[in-house]
Amino acid sequence: MLWIVLGIVALVIIFAIATYNRLVALRQNLKNAWSQIDVQLKRRYDLIPNLVNTVKGYAAHEKETLENVTKARTMAMQAGNVNEQAGAEDMLTGALKSLFAVAESYPELKADANFRQLQNELGNTEGQIASARQAYNQVVMNFNTAIQRFPTVLVAGMFGFHQENYFNLDEEPASREAVKVEF
C-alpha cells in the first residue's frame, strides 16, 4: 500500500514539474514574440523623425501635424504595457495618416526620392509590425488556453501564471465600421 501511495505522489510531482516547465516555455515564447514586435516598433520610431524632417522642408506651415506625429511617437515609445502600447500605436497611426494626407497636398514632396523611400520603408515596417502582432497574439492565445485548461490551471495558479493581454489596435467601435465610399 505504501508503494502505491509513493507512486501516486511521484506521478503528481512529475506532472507538476512537467506542467510548470511547459508553462515557463510558453511564457518565454510570449516574451520572445513581444520582443519581435518591439524591434519593429523601434524601427518605426527611428524612421518617423526622418520622415517628419523631410516633410518639414516642404510643408513648414503644417506645424501642428508635425508636432502631433512627434508627440504620438514619444507617447508610443514610453508605453509601459501591452494595453498602453496598443493605445499609443493607434494614436501614432492616426498621426501618420494625417502626415501622409498633408504630403498629398505637396506634389513636389511626393516626388522627392527620400520621402518616397521613407514612405516605402515605413509601409514595409507596418507590414512587419502587423505580422509580429499576429504571431504575438497567437502565442498569447496558446499561453492563455494552456493556463486555463484543467488540470494545468491548478499548477498555473500555484505558481502565479496569469492571463496575458492581446495586442489589439483600433479599440474604438467607430474604427471597426465599414468605410463609406461616395462618388
C-alpha positions as CSV (number, residue, x, y, z in Angstrom):
1,M,0.0,0.0,0.0
2,L,2.9,2.4,0.8
3,W,4.4,1.8,-2.6
4,I,1.1,2.7,-4.3
5,V,0.8,6.0,-2.3
6,L,4.5,6.8,-3.1
7,G,3.9,6.0,-6.7
8,I,0.9,8.3,-6.9
9,V,2.8,11.1,-5.1
10,A,5.7,10.6,-7.5
11,L,3.3,10.9,-10.5
12,V,1.7,14.1,-9.1
13,I,5.2,15.6,-8.6
14,I,6.3,14.6,-12.1
15,F,3.1,16.1,-13.5
16,A,3.6,19.3,-11.6
17,I,7.2,19.7,-12.8
18,A,6.4,18.9,-16.4
19,T,3.4,21.3,-16.4
20,Y,5.5,24.1,-14.7
21,N,8.3,23.6,-17.3
22,R,5.8,23.7,-20.2
23,L,4.2,27.0,-18.8
24,V,7.7,28.5,-18.4
25,A,8.5,27.6,-22.0
26,L,5.2,29.2,-23.2
27,R,5.9,32.3,-21.1
28,Q,9.4,32.6,-22.8
29,N,7.7,32.2,-26.2
30,L,5.4,35.1,-25.2
31,K,8.4,37.3,-24.2
32,N,10.1,36.4,-27.5
33,A,7.0,37.3,-29.5
34,W,6.8,40.6,-27.7
35,S,10.4,41.4,-28.4
36,Q,9.8,40.8,-32.1
37,I,7.1,43.5,-32.0
38,D,9.3,45.8,-30.0
39,V,12.1,45.5,-32.6
40,Q,9.7,46.5,-35.4
41,L,8.2,49.3,-33.3
42,K,11.7,50.7,-32.6
43,R,12.4,50.6,-36.4
44,R,9.2,52.5,-37.0
45,Y,10.2,55.1,-34.3
46,D,13.6,55.6,-35.9
47,L,12.0,56.2,-39.4
48,I,9.5,58.8,-38.2
49,P,11.9,61.7,-37.4
50,N,13.5,61.3,-40.8
51,L,10.0,61.4,-42.4
52,V,8.9,64.4,-40.3
53,N,12.1,66.3,-41.2
54,T,11.6,65.6,-44.9
55,V,8.0,66.8,-44.8
56,K,9.1,69.9,-42.7
57,G,11.3,71.0,-45.6
58,Y,8.3,71.2,-48.0
59,A,5.4,71.9,-45.6
60,A,6.8,74.1,-42.9
61,H,3.4,75.7,-42.2
62,E,1.9,72.3,-41.2
63,K,3.4,72.6,-37.8
64,E,0.5,71.1,-35.8
65,T,0.5,67.9,-37.9
66,L,4.3,67.5,-37.4
67,E,4.0,68.2,-33.7
68,N,1.2,65.6,-33.4
69,V,3.3,63.0,-35.0
70,T,6.3,63.7,-32.8
71,K,4.1,63.7,-29.6
72,A,2.4,60.4,-30.6
73,R,5.8,58.9,-31.3
74,T,7.1,59.9,-27.8
75,M,3.9,58.5,-26.2
76,A,4.3,55.2,-28.0
77,M,8.0,54.9,-27.0
78,Q,7.1,55.5,-23.4
79,A,4.2,53.0,-23.2
80,G,4.5,50.6,-20.2
81,N,2.4,47.6,-21.0
82,V,0.5,46.0,-23.9
83,N,-2.7,48.0,-23.5
84,E,-0.8,51.3,-23.2
85,Q,1.3,50.3,-26.3
86,A,-1.8,49.5,-28.3
87,G,-3.4,52.8,-27.5
88,A,-0.3,54.7,-28.2
89,E,0.2,52.9,-31.5
90,D,-3.4,53.8,-32.5
91,M,-2.6,57.5,-31.9
92,L,0.7,57.2,-33.8
93,T,-1.0,55.5,-36.7
94,G,-3.6,58.3,-36.8
95,A,-0.9,61.0,-36.7
96,L,1.0,59.3,-39.5
97,K,-2.2,59.2,-41.6
98,S,-2.5,62.9,-41.1
99,L,1.1,63.4,-42.1
100,F,0.6,61.4,-45.3
101,A,-2.6,63.4,-46.0
102,V,-0.5,66.6,-45.8
103,A,2.0,65.1,-48.2
104,E,-0.8,64.6,-50.7
105,S,-1.1,68.4,-50.9
106,Y,2.5,68.8,-52.0
107,P,3.3,67.2,-55.4
108,E,7.0,68.1,-55.1
109,L,7.1,66.3,-51.7
110,K,5.5,63.2,-53.2
111,A,8.1,63.3,-56.0
112,D,11.0,63.6,-53.5
113,A,13.0,60.3,-53.7
114,N,14.0,60.5,-50.0
115,F,10.3,60.9,-49.0
116,R,9.2,58.0,-51.2
117,Q,12.0,55.8,-49.8
118,L,11.0,56.6,-46.2
119,Q,7.3,56.1,-47.0
120,N,8.1,52.7,-48.5
121,E,10.3,51.7,-45.6
122,L,7.5,52.7,-43.2
123,G,5.0,50.8,-45.2
124,N,7.2,47.7,-45.0
125,T,7.7,48.2,-41.3
126,E,3.9,48.5,-40.8
127,G,3.5,45.1,-42.5
128,Q,6.2,43.6,-40.3
129,I,4.5,45.0,-37.2
130,A,1.2,43.5,-38.3
131,S,2.9,40.1,-38.8
132,A,4.7,40.3,-35.5
133,R,1.5,41.3,-33.8
134,Q,-0.4,38.4,-35.3
135,A,2.4,36.0,-34.1
136,Y,2.3,37.5,-30.6
137,N,-1.5,37.2,-30.4
138,Q,-1.2,33.6,-31.4
139,V,1.3,32.9,-28.6
140,V,-0.9,34.8,-26.1
141,M,-3.8,32.6,-27.2
142,N,-1.8,29.4,-26.7
143,F,-0.5,30.6,-23.3
144,N,-3.9,31.7,-22.0
145,T,-5.5,28.5,-23.2
146,A,-2.8,26.4,-21.5
147,I,-3.2,28.1,-18.2
148,Q,-7.0,27.8,-18.2
149,R,-7.1,24.1,-19.0
150,F,-7.7,21.5,-16.3
151,P,-5.5,20.2,-14.6
152,T,-2.9,22.8,-15.7
153,V,-4.9,25.6,-14.1
154,L,-4.1,24.1,-10.7
155,V,-0.3,24.3,-11.4
156,A,-0.6,27.7,-13.1
157,G,-2.5,29.2,-10.1
158,M,0.0,27.8,-7.6
159,F,3.0,29.4,-9.4
160,G,1.4,32.7,-10.3
161,F,0.9,32.3,-14.0
162,H,-1.8,34.7,-15.2
163,Q,-3.5,35.6,-18.5
164,E,-1.8,37.9,-20.8
165,N,-3.4,40.7,-22.9
166,Y,-3.6,40.6,-26.7
167,F,-2.0,43.4,-28.6
168,N,-5.1,44.8,-30.3
169,L,-5.3,48.1,-32.2
170,D,-8.3,50.1,-33.0
171,E,-10.2,49.5,-29.8
172,E,-12.8,52.2,-30.8
173,P,-16.0,50.8,-32.2
174,A,-16.0,53.6,-34.9
175,S,-12.8,52.2,-36.3
176,R,-14.5,48.8,-36.9
177,E,-17.2,50.3,-39.1
178,A,-17.2,49.9,-42.8
179,V,-15.6,52.8,-44.7
180,K,-18.2,54.7,-46.8
181,V,-17.1,55.4,-50.3
182,E,-19.0,58.0,-52.3
183,F,-18.5,59.2,-55.8
